Every structure is written in structure tokens, then in C-alpha cells.
Amino acid sequence: MEGKWGIGPEIEYPLRVFLLSLLLWILSRKVIDLRVRNAAGSIAMGIAVFAIWIAPDALIPGYRQHWLFNNSVVGAGSVSLPPYASMSVVALAFRTIRAAILVPVIEELFWRSWMMRWIIDPKFEAIPLGTWQARAFWTTVVLFALEHGSYWEVGALAGIAYGWWMLRTRSLGDCILAHAVTNAILSAYVIATGKWHYW
């Protein structure tokens, strides 16, 4: 529906948050476990992944313009927010809510809770969270990296970190918290610096 209805981000972003929250509640509330076993470790993991995410661009000028990260296969780091949205408090607030709350739940539920187990056995519910199998772990890492387009290399490192954290904690709640911390700090960084390409 994006761009088809002619509505601005002040309406579109709250609508996205509402619809995603509703779908999560209706379809996934029985499998979302928010219990955290290692809060301090999960917060530290989230901070570390944030640092990994911005480090290449911060340390190496023009890094993201290299052909490995700027080509017809992976795309290019580009701004997904319209320029006027960066001036809207409502749009930024709901974009941040989506990034810091909904995306961690959705992605961890999909990648670490479902896919890592489904690759081991399609009857994935019989496989305990955090079960190690090399093929499942690395396939999930590669697909998670590809999901992040021109940020595939930091996406891969993030996928390794979050996957390892699932193996270590065997806790969906801890992975969600780590991912939420990463995205919350990244959102604050984007808003503070105006580096919209990270969104």
C-alpha cells in the first residue's frame, strides 16, 4: 500500500505500527516469549551490534560506495525516508517504535526462533531453541545478510552475533532485547546525525 494511497508518513507510519502490532497479537502471541534470562548480556550484545553496524562507514570514508556494497545485486545505501518525514516528530516517533520494538520481535521470531530450527527439521517445534547445527546457523546468517541489501556484510556479522546469542541463551526474549537495543540506538543515532541511509 506504500505510496499508493497518497497518505503522508504522519498517517502511514502509525498505521504500519498498528497493523503490525495487530497481526503479531492475532497470529503470534502464543509463541512470543519475552522472558529475558540475561538482561545485561543482551543489552551489551545490542550495543556491540550497533557499533559493528556503523563502524565501517564511520572509520573508512567512502566505504559504502565500494562496488561490493553498491551494485545491481545488493542495491545501494539510500535514504528510504522522504525528506519531509525527517522533519515530522510523529513520523520519526513511529518509525522508531517500529524499528526498536516491532522489527526485533518479527525478525527474531522469524530468523532465530523459526528458520534456524526449521532448517534442522520442518517439524521445528520439536527442536529446542538454540539448537546448534552448522547448516541451519550459516544458512540463516547468509539469508539475514542478504535481507539487508547493501549492508550485507554488517548484516552477516549481526546475524552471527544474534545467532550466537540464541545458542548461548536459548532465549527468544534475550535475542529480541539485544536486537531492540541495537535498533533503538541506531534510530537515535540516525535522528541525531541525520544519516538517514541507515534506515
C-alpha positions in Angstrom: 0.0 0.0 0.0 3.0 2.3 0.4 2.9 5.2 -1.9 -0.4 4.0 -3.5 -2.9 5.8 -1.2 -1.2 9.2 -1.3 -1.1 9.4 2.5 1.8 11.1 4.3 4.2 9.4 6.8 2.3 11.0 9.7 -0.5 8.7 8.9 1.3 5.8 7.2 3.8 5.1 9.9 1.3 4.9 12.8 -0.9 2.8 10.6 2.0 0.4 9.9 2.7 0.1 13.7 -0.9 -0.5 14.4 -1.4 -3.2 11.7 1.9 -5.0 12.5 1.0 -5.0 16.2 -2.4 -6.3 15.5 -1.0 -9.1 13.3 1.5 -10.1 15.9 -1.1 -10.2 18.5 -3.6 -12.3 16.5 -1.1 -14.7 14.8 1.9 -15.0 17.1 1.1 -14.1 20.7 1.2 -17.7 21.8 4.8 -18.2 20.6 6.4 -14.9 21.5 8.2 -15.4 24.7 9.6 -12.1 26.1 11.2 -13.6 29.2 14.8 -12.4 29.5 17.5 -14.6 31.1 20.5 -12.3 30.8 19.4 -8.7 30.5 22.9 -7.2 31.0 24.4 -9.5 28.4 21.6 -8.9 25.9 22.0 -5.1 26.3 25.8 -5.4 25.8 25.2 -7.6 22.7 22.8 -4.9 21.3 25.3 -2.2 21.9 28.1 -4.2 20.3 26.0 -4.9 17.1 25.2 -1.2 16.9 28.9 -0.5 16.9 29.6 -3.1 14.3 26.8 -1.6 12.1 28.2 1.9 11.9 31.9 1.2 12.3 32.9 0.7 8.7 31.2 3.9 7.5 32.5 5.9 10.5 36.1 4.7 10.2 36.6 4.5 6.4 35.4 7.5 4.3 33.6 6.4 1.2 33.4 2.8 2.4 29.8 2.2 1.4 30.5 3.4 -2.2 32.7 0.4 -2.9 31.3 -1.8 -5.6 30.8 -4.6 -3.1 28.1 -2.6 -1.4 26.8 -0.5 -4.3 25.8 -2.6 -7.3 22.8 -4.0 -9.2 22.7 -7.2 -7.0 22.7 -5.7 -3.5 21.5 -2.2 -4.4 22.9 0.9 -2.8 22.7 2.5 0.6 19.9 5.0 0.0 17.5 7.1 2.1 14.1 5.4 2.5 12.5 8.3 4.3 11.1 11.2 2.2 12.9 14.4 3.1 9.9 15.9 4.8 9.5 12.9 7.0 12.8 13.8 8.7 11.1 16.9 10.0 7.9 15.2 11.4 8.1 14.3 15.0 5.1 11.9 14.6 6.7 10.1 11.6 10.1 9.8 13.4 8.4 8.5 16.6 6.5 5.8 14.8 9.4 4.9 12.6 11.5 4.4 15.8 8.8 2.4 17.5 8.6 0.1 14.5 12.4 -0.3 14.3 13.0 -0.7 18.1 10.0 -2.7 19.1 8.2 -4.4 16.3 11.2 -5.3 14.0 13.1 -7.1 16.7 10.1 -9.2 17.6 9.3 -10.1 14.0 12.9 -10.7 12.8 13.9 -12.8 15.9 10.7 -14.8 15.7 11.4 -15.5 12.0 15.1 -15.9 11.8 16.3 -17.3 15.1 13.1 -18.9 16.5 11.7 -20.4 13.4 14.2 -20.6 10.5 17.2 -21.9 12.5 15.0 -24.7 13.8 13.0 -25.3 10.5 16.2 -26.0 8.6 17.1 -28.7 11.0 13.7 -30.2 10.9 10.5 -28.9 9.3 8.7 -30.1 12.4 10.6 -27.3 14.1 8.5 -27.1 17.3 10.2 -30.3 18.4 13.7 -28.7 18.1 14.6 -26.7 21.2 15.6 -23.0 20.8 19.3 -22.6 20.4 20.0 -26.0 18.9 23.3 -26.0 17.0 23.5 -27.3 13.5 26.1 -25.7 11.2 23.9 -25.7 8.1 21.0 -24.1 9.9 23.2 -21.5 11.6 25.1 -20.4 8.5 22.1 -20.5 6.1 20.2 -18.2 8.5 23.3 -15.9 8.7 23.5 -15.7 4.8 19.8 -15.0 4.3 19.8 -12.5 7.2 22.7 -10.7 5.5 21.0 -10.7 2.1 17.9 -9.2 3.7 20.0 -6.1 4.5 20.9 -5.3 0.9 24.0 -3.1 0.6 24.6 -3.5 4.3 25.0 -7.3 3.8 28.4 -7.5 5.4 27.4 -5.9 8.7 24.1 -7.8 8.4 26.1 -11.0 8.3 28.1 -10.0 11.4 24.8 -9.1 13.1 23.3 -12.4 12.1 26.3 -14.2 13.5 26.1 -12.2 16.8 22.3 -12.7 17.2 22.6 -16.4 16.2 25.4 -17.0 18.7 23.3 -15.2 21.4 20.4 -17.6 20.7 22.8 -20.6 21.0 24.2 -19.1 24.2 20.9 -18.1 25.9 18.4 -20.4 24.2 16.0 -17.5 24.8 13.8 -15.6 22.3 13.4 -12.8 24.8 17.1 -12.2 25.1 17.5 -12.1 21.3 14.6 -9.7 21.0 16.1 -7.5 23.7 19.6 -7.4 22.0 18.0 -6.6 18.6 15.8 -4.0 20.2 18.8 -2.3 21.9 20.7 -2.2 18.5 17.8 -0.8 16.6 16.9 1.8 19.4 20.4 3.1 19.5 20.7 3.1 15.7 17.4 5.0 15.5 18.6 7.6 18.0 21.9 7.9 16.0 20.1 8.3 12.7 17.8 11.1 14.2 20.7 12.8 15.9 23.1 12.8 13.0 20.7 12.9 10.0 22.3 9.7 8.5 19.0 8.5 7.1 20.7 5.9 4.9 20.8 3.6 7.9 17.0 3.5 7.9 
